[in-house]
Amino acid sequence: MSERLALHIPADHPVFAGHFPGQPIVPGALLLDLAIVAIEAQLGRKVSGVAQAKFLSPALPGEPVMLSFEAQADSLRLTLLSGERSLATARLGLQAA
């Protein structure tokens, strides 16, 4: 099953105050957390862990982020994009349905 979802990170999110003042970027942990929350809501299943994550390009405050993922029986692969630019890829475990 292949899915695409838009993630919204408001430009005034409190995380930008400390990450990095003057040149804020979206922390990779926040990107991954938002993706996991969206995936769990979409699939109705819990993520059991992060097997691998690569952060490829920074996301800026207010920048549109698209989550694309493909779920298998017990895992999934995801890609986070902004336009054509890859922000991150990850492989996650899924709890049994």
Biopython code that builds the backbone (N, CA, C, O; Angstrom):
import numpy as np
from Bio.PDB.StructureBuilder import StructureBuilder

atoms = [
    (1, "MET", "N", (0.835, -1.165, 0.000)),
    (1, "MET", "CA", (0.000, 0.000, 0.000)),
    (1, "MET", "C", (0.891, 1.242, 0.000)),
    (1, "MET", "O", (1.719, 1.400, 0.897)),
    (2, "SER", "N", (0.738, 2.109, -0.972)),
    (2, "SER", "CA", (1.520, 3.334, -1.082)),
    (2, "SER", "C", (0.627, 4.525, -0.737)),
    (2, "SER", "O", (-0.500, 4.620, -1.224)),
    (3, "GLU", "N", (1.120, 5.417, 0.087)),
    (3, "GLU", "CA", (0.338, 6.559, 0.567)),
    (3, "GLU", "C", (1.145, 7.844, 0.417)),
    (3, "GLU", "O", (2.375, 7.821, 0.430)),
    (4, "ARG", "N", (0.435, 8.969, 0.274)),
    (4, "ARG", "CA", (1.046, 10.300, 0.272)),
    (4, "ARG", "C", (0.222, 11.205, 1.176)),
    (4, "ARG", "O", (-1.001, 11.274, 1.056)),
    (5, "LEU", "N", (0.902, 11.897, 2.077)),
    (5, "LEU", "CA", (0.244, 12.799, 3.019)),
    (5, "LEU", "C", (1.052, 14.090, 3.138)),
    (5, "LEU", "O", (2.282, 14.067, 3.090)),
    (6, "ALA", "N", (0.361, 15.205, 3.292)),
    (6, "ALA", "CA", (1.034, 16.484, 3.531)),
    (6, "ALA", "C", (1.244, 16.652, 5.037)),
    (6, "ALA", "O", (0.347, 16.373, 5.832)),
    (7, "LEU", "N", (2.425, 17.105, 5.412)),
    (7, "LEU", "CA", (2.722, 17.424, 6.807)),
    (7, "LEU", "C", (2.801, 18.941, 6.936)),
    (7, "LEU", "O", (3.334, 19.612, 6.052)),
    (8, "HIS", "N", (2.282, 19.476, 8.018)),
    (8, "HIS", "CA", (2.303, 20.923, 8.221)),
    (8, "HIS", "C", (3.161, 21.255, 9.432)),
    (8, "HIS", "O", (2.907, 20.768, 10.534)),
    (9, "ILE", "N", (4.173, 22.080, 9.227)),
    (9, "ILE", "CA", (5.033, 22.561, 10.301)),
    (9, "ILE", "C", (4.939, 24.081, 10.281)),
    (9, "ILE", "O", (5.553, 24.720, 9.428)),
    (10, "PRO", "N", (4.181, 24.673, 11.206)),
    (10, "PRO", "CA", (3.993, 26.124, 11.173)),
    (10, "PRO", "C", (5.314, 26.871, 11.333)),
    (10, "PRO", "O", (6.200, 26.446, 12.074)),
    (11, "ALA", "N", (5.424, 27.983, 10.627)),
    (11, "ALA", "CA", (6.649, 28.792, 10.678)),
    (11, "ALA", "C", (6.909, 29.343, 12.071)),
    (11, "ALA", "O", (8.043, 29.703, 12.385)),
    (12, "ASP", "N", (5.872, 29.417, 12.922)),
    (12, "ASP", "CA", (6.054, 29.933, 14.280)),
    (12, "ASP", "C", (6.140, 28.813, 15.330)),
    (12, "ASP", "O", (5.948, 29.066, 16.519)),
    (13, "HIS", "N", (6.428, 27.579, 14.895)),
    (13, "HIS", "CA", (6.567, 26.454, 15.832)),
    (13, "HIS", "C", (7.649, 26.798, 16.862)),
    (13, "HIS", "O", (8.696, 27.321, 16.482)),
    (14, "PRO", "N", (7.430, 26.524, 18.142)),
    (14, "PRO", "CA", (8.398, 26.880, 19.193)),
    (14, "PRO", "C", (9.793, 26.258, 19.005)),
    (14, "PRO", "O", (10.771, 26.792, 19.528)),
    (15, "VAL", "N", (9.898, 25.165, 18.286)),
    (15, "VAL", "CA", (11.196, 24.515, 18.117)),
    (15, "VAL", "C", (12.201, 25.415, 17.399)),
    (15, "VAL", "O", (13.409, 25.260, 17.577)),
    (16, "PHE", "N", (11.710, 26.350, 16.592)),
    (16, "PHE", "CA", (12.622, 27.201, 15.824)),
    (16, "PHE", "C", (13.367, 28.214, 16.690)),
    (16, "PHE", "O", (14.386, 28.758, 16.265)),
    (17, "ALA", "N", (12.873, 28.470, 17.893)),
    (17, "ALA", "CA", (13.557, 29.413, 18.784)),
    (17, "ALA", "C", (14.947, 28.914, 19.166)),
    (17, "ALA", "O", (15.848, 29.720, 19.400)),
    (18, "GLY", "N", (15.134, 27.596, 19.231)),
    (18, "GLY", "CA", (16.431, 27.064, 19.637)),
    (18, "GLY", "C", (17.118, 26.232, 18.577)),
    (18, "GLY", "O", (18.165, 25.641, 18.843)),
    (19, "HIS", "N", (16.559, 26.172, 17.394)),
    (19, "HIS", "CA", (17.121, 25.276, 16.369)),
    (19, "HIS", "C", (17.199, 25.969, 15.031)),
    (19, "HIS", "O", (16.310, 25.626, 14.252)),
    (20, "PHE", "N", (17.886, 26.687, 14.674)),
    (20, "PHE", "CA", (19.024, 27.451, 15.125)),
    (20, "PHE", "C", (18.683, 28.930, 15.000)),
    (20, "PHE", "O", (18.317, 29.364, 13.908)),
    (21, "PRO", "N", (18.782, 29.720, 16.055)),
    (21, "PRO", "CA", (18.414, 31.138, 16.013)),
    (21, "PRO", "C", (19.151, 31.860, 14.876)),
    (21, "PRO", "O", (20.363, 31.721, 14.707)),
    (22, "GLY", "N", (18.387, 32.626, 14.113)),
    (22, "GLY", "CA", (18.966, 33.362, 12.989)),
    (22, "GLY", "C", (18.948, 32.585, 11.690)),
    (22, "GLY", "O", (18.886, 33.192, 10.621)),
    (23, "GLN", "N", (19.001, 31.262, 11.745)),
    (23, "GLN", "CA", (18.940, 30.395, 10.570)),
    (23, "GLN", "C", (18.174, 29.128, 10.934)),
    (23, "GLN", "O", (18.747, 28.039, 10.940)),
    (24, "PRO", "N", (16.889, 29.261, 11.236)),
    (24, "PRO", "CA", (16.128, 28.103, 11.720)),
    (24, "PRO", "C", (15.927, 27.032, 10.656)),
    (24, "PRO", "O", (15.722, 27.328, 9.479)),
    (25, "ILE", "N", (15.990, 25.788, 11.099)),
    (25, "ILE", "CA", (15.639, 24.631, 10.269)),
    (25, "ILE", "C", (14.785, 23.691, 11.114)),
    (25, "ILE", "O", (14.822, 23.734, 12.344)),
    (26, "VAL", "N", (14.028, 22.857, 10.445)),
    (26, "VAL", "CA", (13.200, 21.871, 11.146)),
    (26, "VAL", "C", (14.106, 20.740, 11.622)),
    (26, "VAL", "O", (14.788, 20.123, 10.803)),
    (27, "PRO", "N", (14.133, 20.453, 12.918)),
    (27, "PRO", "CA", (14.952, 19.345, 13.403)),
    (27, "PRO", "C", (14.493, 18.015, 12.792)),
    (27, "PRO", "O", (13.298, 17.778, 12.618)),
    (28, "GLY", "N", (15.453, 17.166, 12.475)),
    (28, "GLY", "CA", (15.144, 15.857, 11.912)),
    (28, "GLY", "C", (14.227, 15.054, 12.812)),
    (28, "GLY", "O", (13.352, 14.336, 12.326)),
    (29, "ALA", "N", (14.415, 15.165, 14.125)),
    (29, "ALA", "CA", (13.565, 14.421, 15.068)),
    (29, "ALA", "C", (12.111, 14.868, 14.963)),
    (29, "ALA", "O", (11.205, 14.044, 15.088)),
    (30, "LEU", "N", (11.875, 16.152, 14.738)),
    (30, "LEU", "CA", (10.508, 16.647, 14.577)),
    (30, "LEU", "C", (9.910, 16.133, 13.273)),
    (30, "LEU", "O", (8.755, 15.706, 13.253)),
    (31, "LEU", "N", (10.672, 16.166, 12.190)),
    (31, "LEU", "CA", (10.195, 15.623, 10.917)),
    (31, "LEU", "C", (9.776, 14.166, 11.074)),
    (31, "LEU", "O", (8.697, 13.767, 10.635)),
    (32, "LEU", "N", (10.640, 13.379, 11.704)),
    (32, "LEU", "CA", (10.367, 11.953, 11.876)),
    (32, "LEU", "C", (9.165, 11.734, 12.792)),
    (32, "LEU", "O", (8.341, 10.858, 12.530)),
    (33, "ASP", "N", (9.056, 12.521, 13.864)),
    (33, "ASP", "CA", (7.925, 12.384, 14.778)),
    (33, "ASP", "C", (6.609, 12.709, 14.075)),
    (33, "ASP", "O", (5.631, 11.978, 14.231)),
    (34, "LEU", "N", (6.574, 13.791, 13.307)),
    (34, "LEU", "CA", (5.356, 14.149, 12.576)),
    (34, "LEU", "C", (4.976, 13.067, 11.570)),
    (34, "LEU", "O", (3.797, 12.759, 11.394)),
    (35, "ALA", "N", (5.980, 12.494, 10.913)),
    (35, "ALA", "CA", (5.727, 11.416, 9.953)),
    (35, "ALA", "C", (5.142, 10.199, 10.661)),
    (35, "ALA", "O", (4.183, 9.601, 10.172)),
    (36, "ILE", "N", (5.705, 9.830, 11.802)),
    (36, "ILE", "CA", (5.225, 8.661, 12.553)),
    (36, "ILE", "C", (3.782, 8.875, 13.019)),
    (36, "ILE", "O", (2.956, 7.971, 12.895)),
    (37, "VAL", "N", (3.475, 10.048, 13.548)),
    (37, "VAL", "CA", (2.110, 10.346, 13.999)),
    (37, "VAL", "C", (1.134, 10.235, 12.825)),
    (37, "VAL", "O", (0.057, 9.656, 12.966)),
    (38, "ALA", "N", (1.507, 10.788, 11.669)),
    (38, "ALA", "CA", (0.636, 10.736, 10.483)),
    (38, "ALA", "C", (0.455, 9.299, 9.989)),
    (38, "ALA", "O", (-0.650, 8.905, 9.618)),
    (39, "ILE", "N", (1.525, 8.526, 9.985)),
    (39, "ILE", "CA", (1.461, 7.132, 9.535)),
    (39, "ILE", "C", (0.573, 6.306, 10.457)),
    (39, "ILE", "O", (-0.271, 5.541, 9.991)),
    (40, "GLU", "N", (0.764, 6.461, 11.771)),
    (40, "GLU", "CA", (-0.049, 5.704, 12.727)),
    (40, "GLU", "C", (-1.530, 6.046, 12.573)),
    (40, "GLU", "O", (-2.383, 5.162, 12.647)),
    (41, "ALA", "N", (-1.835, 7.317, 12.360)),
    (41, "ALA", "CA", (-3.231, 7.723, 12.173)),
    (41, "ALA", "C", (-3.800, 7.141, 10.875)),
    (41, "ALA", "O", (-4.947, 6.697, 10.837)),
    (42, "GLN", "N", (-3.002, 7.148, 9.833)),
    (42, "GLN", "CA", (-3.464, 6.662, 8.530)),
    (42, "GLN", "C", (-3.667, 5.144, 8.520)),
    (42, "GLN", "O", (-4.651, 4.645, 7.974)),
    (43, "LEU", "N", (-2.726, 4.418, 9.129)),
    (43, "LEU", "CA", (-2.784, 2.958, 9.095)),
    (43, "LEU", "C", (-3.565, 2.345, 10.255)),
    (43, "LEU", "O", (-3.996, 1.195, 10.173)),
    (44, "GLY", "N", (-3.746, 3.101, 11.328)),
    (44, "GLY", "CA", (-4.385, 2.530, 12.509)),
    (44, "GLY", "C", (-3.497, 1.502, 13.188)),
    (44, "GLY", "O", (-3.986, 0.599, 13.867)),
    (45, "ARG", "N", (-2.194, 1.642, 13.005)),
    (45, "ARG", "CA", (-1.201, 0.732, 13.610)),
    (45, "ARG", "C", (-0.076, 1.571, 14.197)),
    (45, "ARG", "O", (0.168, 2.693, 13.753)),
    (46, "LYS", "N", (0.602, 1.029, 15.187)),
    (46, "LYS", "CA", (1.715, 1.709, 15.835)),
    (46, "LYS", "C", (3.033, 1.366, 15.153)),
    (46, "LYS", "O", (3.245, 0.241, 14.701)),
    (47, "VAL", "N", (3.907, 2.355, 15.091)),
    (47, "VAL", "CA", (5.279, 2.136, 14.646)),
    (47, "VAL", "C", (6.028, 1.520, 15.823)),
    (47, "VAL", "O", (5.921, 1.999, 16.952)),
    (48, "SER", "N", (6.782, 0.464, 15.559)),
    (48, "SER", "CA", (7.482, -0.239, 16.641)),
    (48, "SER", "C", (8.937, 0.195, 16.783)),
    (48, "SER", "O", (9.585, -0.148, 17.772)),
    (49, "GLY", "N", (9.452, 0.930, 15.829)),
    (49, "GLY", "CA", (10.826, 1.396, 15.946)),
    (49, "GLY", "C", (11.342, 1.943, 14.629)),
    (49, "GLY", "O", (10.753, 1.740, 13.567)),
    (50, "VAL", "N", (12.455, 2.639, 14.735)),
    (50, "VAL", "CA", (13.127, 3.200, 13.564)),
    (50, "VAL", "C", (14.350, 2.337, 13.279)),
    (50, "VAL", "O", (15.293, 2.305, 14.071)),
    (51, "ALA", "N", (14.333, 1.639, 12.150)),
    (51, "ALA", "CA", (15.452, 0.774, 11.778)),
    (51, "ALA", "C", (16.572, 1.582, 11.130)),
    (51, "ALA", "O", (17.751, 1.267, 11.290)),
    (52, "GLN", "N", (16.190, 2.630, 10.394)),
    (52, "GLN", "CA", (17.182, 3.433, 9.689)),
    (52, "GLN", "C", (16.540, 4.776, 9.349)),
    (52, "GLN", "O", (15.361, 4.835, 9.000)),
    (53, "ALA", "N", (17.319, 5.848, 9.451)),
    (53, "ALA", "CA", (16.854, 7.168, 9.024)),
    (53, "ALA", "C", (18.032, 7.948, 8.474)),
    (53, "ALA", "O", (19.115, 7.958, 9.058)),
    (54, "LYS", "N", (17.806, 8.605, 7.340)),
    (54, "LYS", "CA", (18.827, 9.458, 6.728)),
    (54, "LYS", "C", (18.198, 10.810, 6.450)),
    (54, "LYS", "O", (17.150, 10.902, 5.810)),
    (55, "PHE", "N", (18.847, 11.856, 6.936)),
    (55, "PHE", "CA", (18.387, 13.217, 6.701)),
    (55, "PHE", "C", (19.271, 13.806, 5.616)),
    (55, "PHE", "O", (20.483, 13.934, 5.788)),
    (56, "LEU", "N", (18.655, 14.162, 4.497)),
    (56, "LEU", "CA", (19.388, 14.489, 3.286)),
    (56, "LEU", "C", (19.481, 15.981, 3.000)),
    (56, "LEU", "O", (20.437, 16.434, 2.372)),
    (57, "SER", "N", (18.497, 16.747, 3.456)),
    (57, "SER", "CA", (18.445, 18.174, 3.158)),
    (57, "SER", "C", (17.587, 18.842, 4.220)),
    (57, "SER", "O", (16.582, 18.271, 4.642)),
    (58, "PRO", "N", (17.961, 20.044, 4.663)),
    (58, "PRO", "CA", (17.169, 20.688, 5.714)),
    (58, "PRO", "C", (15.836, 21.210, 5.204)),
    (58, "PRO", "O", (15.717, 21.642, 4.057)),
    (59, "ALA", "N", (14.834, 21.161, 6.079)),
    (59, "ALA", "CA", (13.533, 21.776, 5.826)),
    (59, "ALA", "C", (13.507, 23.104, 6.575)),
    (59, "ALA", "O", (13.973, 23.198, 7.711)),
    (60, "LEU", "N", (12.962, 24.120, 5.933)),
    (60, "LEU", "CA", (12.910, 25.457, 6.513)),
    (60, "LEU", "C", (11.540, 25.729, 7.114)),
    (60, "LEU", "O", (10.566, 25.076, 6.740)),
    (61, "PRO", "N", (11.445, 26.684, 8.041)),
    (61, "PRO", "CA", (10.159, 27.008, 8.647)),
    (61, "PRO", "C", (9.098, 27.322, 7.588)),
    (61, "PRO", "O", (9.341, 28.099, 6.665)),
    (62, "GLY", "N", (7.926, 26.713, 7.735)),
    (62, "GLY", "CA", (6.819, 26.962, 6.833)),
    (62, "GLY", "C", (6.913, 26.269, 5.483)),
    (62, "GLY", "O", (5.983, 26.364, 4.682)),
    (63, "GLU", "N", (8.006, 25.579, 5.214)),
    (63, "GLU", "CA", (8.184, 24.899, 3.928)),
    (63, "GLU", "C", (7.220, 23.710, 3.830)),
    (63, "GLU", "O", (7.073, 22.963, 4.798)),
    (64, "PRO", "N", (6.563, 23.522, 2.679)),
    (64, "PRO", "CA", (5.670, 22.369, 2.538)),
    (64, "PRO", "C", (6.460, 21.061, 2.541)),
    (64, "PRO", "O", (7.507, 20.952, 1.902)),
    (65, "VAL", "N", (5.945, 20.081, 3.264)),
    (65, "VAL", "CA", (6.592, 18.770, 3.359)),
    (65, "VAL", "C", (5.563, 17.707, 2.988)),
    (65, "VAL", "O", (4.454, 17.681, 3.522)),
    (66, "MET", "N", (5.950, 16.835, 2.067)),
    (66, "MET", "CA", (5.087, 15.735, 1.643)),
    (66, "MET", "C", (5.694, 14.430, 2.142)),
    (66, "MET", "O", (6.882, 14.170, 1.952)),
    (67, "LEU", "N", (4.869, 13.621, 2.777)),
    (67, "LEU", "CA", (5.256, 12.306, 3.263)),
    (67, "LEU", "C", (4.759, 11.274, 2.267)),
    (67, "LEU", "O", (3.575, 11.248, 1.931)),
    (68, "SER", "N", (5.647, 10.435, 1.803)),
    (68, "SER", "CA", (5.293, 9.317, 0.930)),
    (68, "SER", "C", (5.781, 8.050, 1.619)),
    (68, "SER", "O", (6.935, 7.978, 2.042)),
    (69, "PHE", "N", (4.906, 7.047, 1.735)),
    (69, "PHE", "CA", (5.347, 5.806, 2.368)),
    (69, "PHE", "C", (4.667, 4.612, 1.744)),
    (69, "PHE", "O", (3.587, 4.710, 1.161)),
    (70, "GLU", "N", (5.333, 3.481, 1.886)),
    (70, "GLU", "CA", (4.789, 2.215, 1.423)),
    (70, "GLU", "C", (4.916, 1.210, 2.552)),
    (70, "GLU", "O", (6.016, 0.916, 3.021)),
    (71, "ALA", "N", (3.780, 0.690, 2.980)),
    (71, "ALA", "CA", (3.749, -0.248, 4.098)),
    (71, "ALA", "C", (3.789, -1.686, 3.600)),
    (71, "ALA", "O", (3.169, -2.032, 2.595)),
    (72, "GLN", "N", (4.529, -2.511, 4.324)),
    (72, "GLN", "CA", (4.559, -3.957, 4.123)),
    (72, "GLN", "C", (3.876, -4.575, 5.346)),
    (72, "GLN", "O", (3.256, -3.856, 6.130)),
    (73, "ALA", "N", (3.979, -5.858, 5.516)),
    (73, "ALA", "CA", (3.330, -6.544, 6.642)),
    (73, "ALA", "C", (3.833, -6.030, 7.993)),
    (73, "ALA", "O", (3.028, -5.747, 8.881)),
    (74, "ASP", "N", (5.149, -5.907, 8.159)),
    (74, "ASP", "CA", (5.697, -5.526, 9.462)),
    (74, "ASP", "C", (6.683, -4.367, 9.399)),
    (74, "ASP", "O", (7.395, -4.111, 10.370)),
    (75, "SER", "N", (6.735, -3.662, 8.269)),
    (75, "SER", "CA", (7.658, -2.536, 8.145)),
    (75, "SER", "C", (7.153, -1.580, 7.067)),
    (75, "SER", "O", (6.200, -1.875, 6.346)),
    (76, "LEU", "N", (7.806, -0.446, 6.977)),
    (76, "LEU", "CA", (7.504, 0.486, 5.900)),
    (76, "LEU", "C", (8.728, 1.323, 5.595)),
    (76, "LEU", "O", (9.637, 1.470, 6.412)),
    (77, "ARG", "N", (8.717, 1.863, 4.392)),
    (77, "ARG", "CA", (9.743, 2.810, 3.956)),
    (77, "ARG", "C", (9.049, 4.137, 3.710)),
    (77, "ARG", "O", (7.955, 4.184, 3.147)),
    (78, "LEU", "N", (9.694, 5.215, 4.137)),
    (78, "LEU", "CA", (9.110, 6.521, 3.914)),
    (78, "LEU", "C", (10.123, 7.457, 3.287)),
    (78, "LEU", "O", (11.334, 7.279, 3.417)),
    (79, "THR", "N", (9.599, 8.450, 2.610)),
    (79, "THR", "CA", (10.389, 9.538, 2.045)),
    (79, "THR", "C", (9.679, 10.828, 2.387)),
    (79, "THR", "O", (8.459, 10.928, 2.259)),
    (80, "LEU", "N", (10.441, 11.816, 2.820)),
    (80, "LEU", "CA", (9.915, 13.151, 3.055)),
    (80, "LEU", "C", (10.480, 14.056, 1.976)),
    (80, "LEU", "O", (11.689, 14.080, 1.743)),
    (81, "LEU", "N", (9.595, 14.803, 1.316)),
    (81, "LEU", "CA", (9.980, 15.646, 0.186)),
    (81, "LEU", "C", (9.484, 17.065, 0.387)),
    (81, "LEU", "O", (8.481, 17.301, 1.061)),
    (82, "SER", "N", (10.203, 18.004, -0.210)),
    (82, "SER", "CA", (9.717, 19.364, -0.371)),
    (82, "SER", "C", (9.876, 19.671, -1.851)),
    (82, "SER", "O", (10.986, 19.898, -2.333)),
    (83, "GLY", "N", (8.771, 19.677, -2.558)),
    (83, "GLY", "CA", (8.838, 19.755, -4.010)),
    (83, "GLY", "C", (9.523, 18.499, -4.528)),
    (83, "GLY", "O", (9.103, 17.386, -4.211)),
    (84, "GLU", "N", (10.561, 18.668, -5.312)),
    (84, "GLU", "CA", (11.326, 17.528, -5.839)),
    (84, "GLU", "C", (12.514, 17.160, -4.951)),
    (84, "GLU", "O", (13.191, 16.161, -5.197)),
    (85, "ARG", "N", (12.765, 17.963, -3.926)),
    (85, "ARG", "CA", (13.939, 17.772, -3.064)),
    (85, "ARG", "C", (13.652, 16.780, -1.953)),
    (85, "ARG", "O", (12.679, 16.934, -1.215)),
    (86, "SER", "N", (14.495, 15.761, -1.831)),
    (86, "SER", "CA", (14.379, 14.769, -0.761)),
    (86, "SER", "C", (14.928, 15.355, 0.537)),
    (86, "SER", "O", (16.065, 15.822, 0.594)),
    (87, "LEU", "N", (14.104, 15.320, 1.565)),
    (87, "LEU", "CA", (14.527, 15.793, 2.882)),
    (87, "LEU", "C", (15.051, 14.648, 3.738)),
    (87, "LEU", "O", (16.043, 14.801, 4.451)),
    (88, "ALA", "N", (14.381, 13.499, 3.664)),
    (88, "ALA", "CA", (14.758, 12.360, 4.522)),
    (88, "ALA", "C", (14.156, 11.078, 3.974)),
    (88, "ALA", "O", (13.158, 11.090, 3.253)),
    (89, "THR", "N", (14.788, 9.978, 4.335)),
    (89, "THR", "CA", (14.265, 8.639, 4.077)),
    (89, "THR", "C", (14.382, 7.854, 5.379)),
    (89, "THR", "O", (15.249, 8.138, 6.205)),
    (90, "ALA", "N", (13.517, 6.879, 5.557)),
    (90, "ALA", "CA", (13.589, 6.064, 6.768)),
    (90, "ALA", "C", (12.920, 4.725, 6.519)),
    (90, "ALA", "O", (12.078, 4.571, 5.634)),
    (91, "ARG", "N", (13.330, 3.758, 7.339)),
    (91, "ARG", "CA", (12.709, 2.426, 7.360)),
    (91, "ARG", "C", (12.235, 2.229, 8.800)),
    (91, "ARG", "O", (13.020, 2.338, 9.742)),
    (92, "LEU", "N", (10.947, 1.938, 8.958)),
    (92, "LEU", "CA", (10.336, 1.790, 10.269)),
    (92, "LEU", "C", (9.725, 0.418, 10.436)),
    (92, "LEU", "O", (9.268, -0.192, 9.470)),
    (93, "GLY", "N", (9.718, -0.070, 11.674)),
    (93, "GLY", "CA", (9.008, -1.297, 11.975)),
    (93, "GLY", "C", (7.570, -0.987, 12.327)),
    (93, "GLY", "O", (7.272, 0.098, 12.828)),
    (94, "LEU", "N", (6.672, -1.933, 12.069)),
    (94, "LEU", "CA", (5.261, -1.774, 12.405)),
    (94, "LEU", "C", (4.827, -2.900, 13.333)),
    (94, "LEU", "O", (5.230, -4.049, 13.151)),
    (95, "GLN", "N", (4.008, -2.575, 14.325)),
    (95, "GLN", "CA", (3.429, -3.599, 15.179)),
    (95, "GLN", "C", (2.400, -4.373, 14.370)),
    (95, "GLN", "O", (1.852, -3.860, 13.394)),
    (96, "ALA", "N", (2.144, -5.592, 14.775)),
    (96, "ALA", "CA", (1.166, -6.428, 14.096)),
    (96, "ALA", "C", (-0.214, -5.777, 14.136)),
    (96, "ALA", "O", (-0.575, -5.098, 15.097)),
    (97, "ALA", "N", (-0.961, -6.000, 13.081)),
    (97, "ALA", "CA", (-2.316, -5.420, 12.973)),
    (97, "ALA", "C", (-3.276, -6.064, 13.938)),
    (97, "ALA", "O", (-4.451, -5.697, 13.978)),
]
sb = StructureBuilder()
sb.init_structure("model")
sb.init_model(0)
sb.init_chain("A")
sb.init_seg("    ")
for serial, (resi, resn, name, xyz) in enumerate(atoms, 1):
    if name == "N":
        sb.init_residue(resn, " ", resi, " ")
    sb.init_atom(name, np.array(xyz, "f"), 0.0, 1.0, " ", f" {name:<3s}", serial, name[0])
structure = sb.get_structure()
